[in-house]
């Protein structure tokens, strides 16, 4: 492309496209044109209503109207001047009304005007139609034709003309009335149900494509001689290349005659549809020489005679020296092999009653490239394989909508080696069909069968590019290990719940995947597939996201896959383990360090000792446990401070008849030290702790302090007295003495004064704090040295 052309092309792309605003009011039961239409309306469809007239005010305000469809109404008269303010109107459809007359207007310049299927007597062609220079389609209807009626439009070169003849046509017939018409495509609809006794010359010189509908020839009179005479005149039109006959009712002999007549014309494409055949067939030779025909298509044939020499008909058809032959929906039960090498390139025998024996051992279809046997009664795939073996040029085969099955025990499948496209959809094939495929297959359609999986050990699929497995029972999305060339995969409407996340990695050449409408199970595995879809081009996954929805679990049912989200943590087992274990380990280490720092093991041992002692205490009779206190005080101190305790503390207290509990006097032999300490604390009114740097270094002092403090909270009394013998620096207090730190910060303690003048006051305060009248027996002094 030249640079200037590329530049112009870019300009065209950048130009704004026309905006069409459509108002569709079809089948609304309207009797008039609504008044509230938008002024911006460009397309108005009011067909299939009960409108009987169209007036200028109805569409006066629709200045932008381009297309007006008002077919299938009840309009009898129309003045085209109602459109004089609709200057942009290009398409006007007034077909299937009751129009008998129209009045023309010179300003209209339509591209499409359809007045067919109305009640006109003469052709509704106004003098003004000759000015419609843009007219491409003209639909007309009339009950009589006159050559003069066409003169107004003979200067126009119309692409297509549709002419519908009324029920009374033929009473006053002008056979040459259409000869001056200039159109490339002419479609004439003869009266329905009326015998074809017409002489109309349809060989319009400019016509390339001719279509004739409603041809009825009966067995009486001259049969189809009128129609045969009409067809014979087509030989003088050298430009005519397409002929179509619709709704035709003729005899078998006339059918063969028509074929022979067309054979000798310049027609290249001949099509017959909806044909009813009557009568019997006389055997005669068919002249295949000197023809221009390339394609014959016969669709939907019925006949009321079943004792026909069908072999004769099949022989005529099979030996035609044309390239394309279609005989569909014709109740054909067989087709014979051509008697010599056939030029057939294309054969279509769909919707018939053919069986596996068709073209059996046929070697004369060596040029055939396309064979369509869709919707017949084929049963065994292996028979189809052997049928194609002799078709050396066959590239495309369609055997869909049959009842084909394949049994692996039937041996190898010697398909035609050039077969590239194979359609076996809508059969009864299973997984085994993958072991019976053509060696060079590129396009394979197996949708709507009974396939559950693609066997992993199959070979010969390296050339396969397009694969359709829709509407089967596959549970997994196949990879491309054995499908190395696959570019198009259709696998929707299966049983796939968790498509593989590495599909796109496996199928590097894939450019189209259609996997929607499957029962997707929204889980972690599907999450990875969704992520992989997001990494490919948006036009690769067809139907995304509309056709891809969760089917399970119920809480997600109907949710589009694109809206399904689940965290990475819940899907990654390793990450989940790390997330749980690592914080757990960190917490365990932290707790361990904290326990060591706070001397938790020591406290656990102490709690154990205390619990055991308390348990033994519960076994003592209630009267014994309720006896009164035996001592004023229990003294706890370090052995390094024993001199001060023995020389100062004990003498000054006992001289006032204060009973002191010391371990030498009151520890019971046979009990543990811890149990003796607990008993002494419980039998003493107060517990005196002599604090010094030596005290905090003694483990037994720590025991005594712990149990005394525990007893403080257990009994709910104020039984601790702290005597600070020497100052204790905070840094020298071990971490295990955090209770001592708390007690010294929260409780008032007695500090031993260095000045002797203050000693008297110190002893007075101490004796006052422990002075209580004991009701029990005298206690021995327990002297503890630790």
LINKACOR-V859336 format. One line per field, one symbol per residue. psi: psi as a letter, one per 40 degrees, with the letter a starting at -180 (. if undefined). A space follows every 50 residues. Layout:
BEGIN
psi=???
END
This chain:
BEGIN
psi=hidddddddddddehhiihhhhhhfifefieihiefiheehdhhhfifaf heihidddedegeehdhhhfifafhdihheeeeeegeehdhhhfifafhd iihiheehgidhhheifafidihghidedeegdehdhhhiiieihiddde ddedeighdhhhhhhideiedghhdededehhidhhhhhihhehigfieh heghdehdhhhhighhhieabfbfddddddddeedeheehehhhhighhi iddddddddddddeaehdhhhhighhhiaihhhiihheigiehdhhhhhg hiiehefigdddddddddehgidhhhgifefheihiiieihiehdhhhfi fafiaeehfhfheefdehdhhhfifafhdhdddddddedegdehdhhhfi fafhihhdeeaiggihdehdhhhfifafiadedeegiidfhdhhhfifaf hdihheeiieedehdhhhfifafheihiafdegdehdhhhfifafhdgih dfddddgdehehhgfifighhhaddddddddddeeiidedhiehedehih diiddehehiddehhiiddedhdddddddddddddddddddddddddefd ddddddddddddddddddehidddeeiiieidihhhiideeddddddddd ddddeffhhhhidddehhieiiddddddddddeidihhhhhidddeehdd ddddddddddddddefigehhhhgdiihiddehidefdddddddddihih hhidhddeddddddddddeehihheaihiihhhhh.
END
